[in-house]
Amino acid sequence: MAKRDIILNNFLWKLISLLLATAVWLTFHSGGKVRLQMPDDLAIVSGTRTLSNVAVSVLRSADDHREYRINPGQVDIELGGEASELRRLMLADLHVFVDLRDGEAGPTLVTVNAPSGVRVERIIPLHVNVQLAKP
């Protein structure tokens, strides 16, 4: 291959590559600081939200007609997730309950079901005391 062909073979592609390389070099060495940043409305911002005095429900089988007392009857819940999801969250979106389908009264774990995108970070108190109500 002749020296002339080294330059002129695919000349248009070589010229475009040279122009692009020059543009990239000038962009990064232009003296000014170029900052590439994601717009704020597209950025995922995580946060926390605390809900206080949320009532605890009882989950029991359909044939269980006994009445129960829960002490304390309310808990505080700390939630985590995207800030936009936490702002949209309503109390009706959470299901806070103690499951008595298999167990009896006594100290019982509180369960919180939250919508997707929301994490349950902490439940205070984590256990409540469940007692049969006296008629």
C-alpha positions in Angstrom: 0.0 0.0 0.0 1.4 3.4 -1.0 1.9 6.2 1.5 -0.7 8.2 -0.4 -3.3 5.4 0.1 -2.7 5.4 3.8 -4.1 8.9 4.1 -6.7 8.8 1.3 -8.2 5.4 1.9 -11.5 5.9 3.9 -10.6 9.6 4.1 -14.1 10.7 5.1 -14.2 8.4 8.1 -10.7 9.5 9.2 -11.7 13.2 8.9 -14.9 12.6 11.0 -12.9 10.7 13.6 -10.3 13.5 13.8 -13.0 16.2 14.2 -14.8 14.2 17.0 -11.5 13.6 18.8 -10.7 17.3 18.6 -14.1 18.3 19.9 -13.8 15.8 22.8 -10.2 17.1 23.6 -11.4 20.7 23.5 -14.3 20.0 25.8 -12.2 18.4 28.5 -9.2 20.8 28.2 -11.2 24.1 27.7 -10.0 25.6 31.0 -13.6 25.9 32.3 -14.9 23.2 34.5 -17.6 21.3 32.8 -20.0 19.6 35.3 -22.3 16.9 34.1 -25.2 16.7 36.6 -28.5 14.9 36.6 -31.5 17.2 36.8 -33.0 17.4 40.3 -36.4 16.1 39.3 -34.8 12.9 37.9 -32.5 12.2 40.8 -33.6 9.5 43.3 -33.7 11.0 46.7 -34.2 8.7 49.6 -35.5 9.7 53.0 -37.4 8.6 56.1 -40.8 9.3 57.5 -42.2 8.6 60.9 -45.9 7.9 61.6 -47.0 8.2 65.2 -49.9 6.6 67.0 -50.9 4.2 64.3 -53.7 1.9 65.4 -52.9 -1.9 65.5 -55.6 -4.2 64.1 -56.2 -7.9 64.9 -56.0 -10.5 62.2 -57.9 -13.6 63.2 -59.7 -16.5 61.6 -63.3 -16.1 60.5 -64.7 -18.5 63.1 -62.9 -16.7 66.0 -65.5 -14.4 67.6 -63.6 -13.6 70.7 -62.8 -10.0 71.5 -59.2 -8.9 72.2 -57.5 -6.0 73.9 -54.2 -4.8 72.6 -51.8 -2.9 75.0 -50.5 -0.6 73.7 -53.1 -0.2 70.9 -50.9 2.2 68.9 -47.4 2.0 67.5 -44.9 4.4 65.9 -43.6 3.4 62.5 -40.4 4.7 60.8 -40.5 4.2 57.1 -37.7 4.6 54.4 -37.7 4.9 50.7 -37.8 7.4 47.9 -38.8 10.8 49.1 -41.6 11.1 46.5 -43.1 7.7 47.5 -43.0 8.7 51.2 -44.8 12.0 50.4 -47.5 10.2 48.5 -48.0 7.6 51.2 -51.3 7.7 53.1 -52.1 5.9 56.4 -54.6 3.8 54.5 -51.8 2.4 52.4 -50.3 0.7 55.5 -51.7 -2.5 57.2 -50.6 -2.7 60.8 -51.7 -5.8 62.6 -51.0 -8.7 65.0 -51.7 -12.1 63.6 -53.7 -14.3 66.0 -54.8 -16.9 63.6 -52.4 -19.5 65.0 -51.5 -18.2 68.4 -53.1 -17.2 71.6 -53.1 -14.1 73.7 -49.8 -12.8 75.1 -46.8 -10.8 73.7 -47.3 -10.7 69.9 -45.2 -9.3 67.1 -46.6 -6.3 65.2 -46.5 -6.7 61.5 -46.6 -3.8 59.0 -47.3 -4.3 55.3 -46.2 -1.3 53.2 -46.6 -0.6 49.5 -43.7 -1.4 47.2 -41.0 1.2 47.2 -41.5 1.8 51.0 -39.4 0.0 53.6 -40.4 -0.5 57.2 -37.3 0.6 59.1 -38.6 0.4 62.7 -41.7 -0.4 64.7 -41.9 1.0 68.3 -42.9 -1.1 70.2 -42.2 -4.2 68.2 -44.3 -6.4 70.4 -47.7 -5.7 72.0 -49.5 -7.5 74.7 -52.7 -9.2 73.5 -55.4 -10.2 76.0 -58.8 -11.7 75.8 -61.5 -9.1 76.6 -63.6 -10.0 79.6 -67.3 -10.0 78.8 
